Amino acid sequence: MSGGRLYAEKVLNFSDAFYVRKFFGGLTREKARSGEGGRTVEPMAALDSGHFAVKELVEDPAEEGSIAVLTRIEAGGAEFVLQFISLDQHMKRVYNSLMAVQITEWTDRKGRSFPHLQARGKSLTEAFQSAATGFFGLITDVATIRPTEEVVIFCESSDSDWLFSDWINTLIYEVRERGMLFSEFDIAVDGINVKGKIRGEAIDSKRHPLKLEQLSGAAFDELSAEESADGARVSVVLNDGERHPLPLRVLWK
């Protein structure tokens, strides 16, 4: 990449997730040395310059960005690998990610309001991932959820529509039973099942702002999961409080 500001978008490899997440967000200027020359990167959010130094910066045209190896300054410190992309490219990805989820108000015949969760993607897998991010965005600020713990997940159903409903309800189960929040969804939709891994951490009332007192699970209102040549779209209303309640205030101890 040449010119422009850079943004440390993704941690590609790390040996200590806690320190990466703790210091992500502080760096304003850092000298990156690669080969004979050097260059200065000015990310909006990267690693605290007082704790890390850039060891290597490698261009990656295929990803429209660069790969940076950072070394923790303290003796015996670990190395971290970050992916830097242009700020403009990052903002496009953020915009597209936000536009992939839509949450509106749905009202039943009794006048009660519930969240109507809709998401899209290039495939059902992407749409399910976007919907999961949107779901946790209803609960708290997803950016505050550190993906430090991993949970293997699997669910299946009779068709793609009910599979989406079961996917959301499986996430509710994991939150309720484990007392965890999730921000990364490394899953695959394969026919009538979803399998993979989700990552997050235990609920921390000091760091995770609570947006809603409670949520209900997914049932059948506005339920759909469709995939075509133009992409995939999923939809469901979160109004099944009898079978899939999520008492969030109780979990925020």
N, C-alpha and C positions, 0 to 999 in steps of 0.2 A: 504494500500500500504506500501511497505517497501523499504527503500533505494531509491537512485536516486533523481534527481531534479524534482521539481513539477512546473506545469504551471497553472496559474489561467485562465482556458479556458472560463468559462461562468459565467455571473452574473445570478443566479437563482432567486433571489428575492431582491428587493431594494425599498426603499421609496423615494429616490431622485436620479433619473437617472443622473442628471448633475454632481453630486459629484463623482459618481461611474466612469463615463467616464473620468472626469477630472483627477482623481488620478490613474486611471488604467495605469500601465506602470512604476511605480517607485520603488516598493518594491524589495529589493535584499535579505534581511534576516528578518525573523520574528519568534518569539517564539509562537508556537501553543500549548495550554494547553487543554488536554482532560482527564478528570478523574483524576487519581492519578499522572500520568506522564506528560511529555511534549515532544515536538519534534520541530525541526527547519525545516521550509520549505524555500527553496531557489528558488522561481519562477523566470523565466526570465522576466515575466511581471505580476504584481499583483497590490496591492494597496500601496500607499506611506506609508512607515513605520512610518513617522513622524506624520501621521494623523489618522492612524487606528491601532487597536490591535486585534489580533485573540482571540476570546472568546471561541470558541469551534471547534474541528476538529473531524469529524465522518467519519469512513471508509465506503465506498460504493462499495463493490466488484462487484456488478452487472454493475456498470458504469466504472469499472476499475479506480476508483479514490476516492477522498475524498470530503466531503462537509464541508466547513468552514464558521462559523458565525463570522463576524468581526464587531466590535463596534467602532464607531467614537469617538475619545477621548474627544472632547469638551463636556461640560455639555449639557445633553439633546440630545446628538447625536443619529443619526439613526443607525440601524443595517443593515448589508448587508450580503447576503449569496452568497458565491462563490463555484464553483465546481473546485476542483484541480485534474488534471490528471498528469500522468508521462510525462516528456518532450518527451520521445520517442513516446509515444502514441499520443501526441499532434502533433508532426511532421508528423506522418503517416496520421492524419486527414487533416492537412494542405495540404500535398502532394496530397491526394485523392481528396480534394476539388478543387485544382488547375487543376488537370488532368481531372476533370469533365467538364471543359469548354475549347473550342478551338475556337480561332478567327483567321481567315485567310483572305487573300485579294482575292476578286472576281472581275473580270473585265468583263464589258459588251462589246457589239459589237462595241461601239464607243470608246473603250479604257479607259473608266472611271472606277475607282476602288472604291469598297465599301466593308465594313466589312461583312464577312460571319460568322455568329454566330452559333456555334454548341455546344450542351451540352448533357450530359447523366446522368442517375441515375437509381436507382433500380426500380423506377416507373415514370410515367409521371409527377407526382407531384414533385418529386425530380429533374427531368430534367428541368421542368419549373422554379423551384427555382434556380438551377445552372445557367440557361440561364439568369435569371434576374440579378444575381450577376455579370455574365460576361458582361451583357449590361452596368451596371453602372460602371464596371471596365474600359469600353471604355471611359467613361466621366471623371472620377476622381479616386482617391485612395479610394476604398470602405472602408478601415479601418478608414478613417477620418469622415465617416458619422455616426453620433450618432442617434440611434433609439429612439428618445425622443418624437416623435409625431406619432400617429397611424391613418391610413386611411383605411376605409372599402372598399373593392374592389370586383367587380363582372364583369365578361364578359362571353359571350357565342357565339357560332358559329354553323355552320352546320356540321362540323366534326372535328376530332382532329388536322388535319393539319392547317386548318384555325383558329382553336382555339388558336394555338400557335402564329400565326401571330397577332391575335387580342390581345393576352396577352401582347406581346411586344408593340403594339400600344397603349394599355391602359396605360402602364407604361409611355410611351412618353407623353400621354395626361396629366397624373398626374404631371409630371415634368414641362411641359409647363404651365399648368393652375395654379398650386399651387406654382411654384417656389421652389420645394422641390427635394431632393435626397433621395434614399431609400437603406437600407442595410439589412433589415430583411423581409422575405417573408413567413408569416404564412398562407399558402394557401392550397387548396385541388383541384385537378383536378377531377371532377365528371362527367364522360361522355363527354358532349359537353359544359361544363361550368367550369369556375374557380371562386372560391369564397374564401374569407378569409380577412386577414388584412395584410397590409404592413406598415413598420415603418421606419422613417427617420427624416429628419430635413430640415429647410429652407436652401437654398444655401447660403454659406458664402465664398465669394471669397478669404478671408484671410486664411481660413483653408482648403478649397477644391481646390486642384490644377486642373486647367482645362487642359484636354489632347487634346480635339478636339474643333474646332470652331463651328461645327455643325454636326448633325446626321440626317439620314433619317429613316423613319419607315420601317416596314416589309411588303412585298408584297407577291409574289408567287415564285420568283426565289429560287431554291434549298429548297423549302418549304417541310417539312415533320415532322411528330410527330408519332413515332411508339413505341409500347410497346409489349414485348414478354417475354418469360420465362427467357431470358438472361438479361432483363432490358429494359430501355427506352432510345430513342435517339430523339433529336429534332434538326432542322436545318432551317435557313432562312438567306437570304441576306437583309441587311438594305439599300435598295435603293429606297424606295418610298418617295421621298421628296416633291411630289406634294400634296398628301393627308395627310401625317403625317410628316411635317417638325419639326425639333427640333433645333432652332437657339440658340445654347448654349452661344455664346458670348454675345448675348443680355441679357440672364438671369444672367450672371456673372457681376452684377452691381458693 
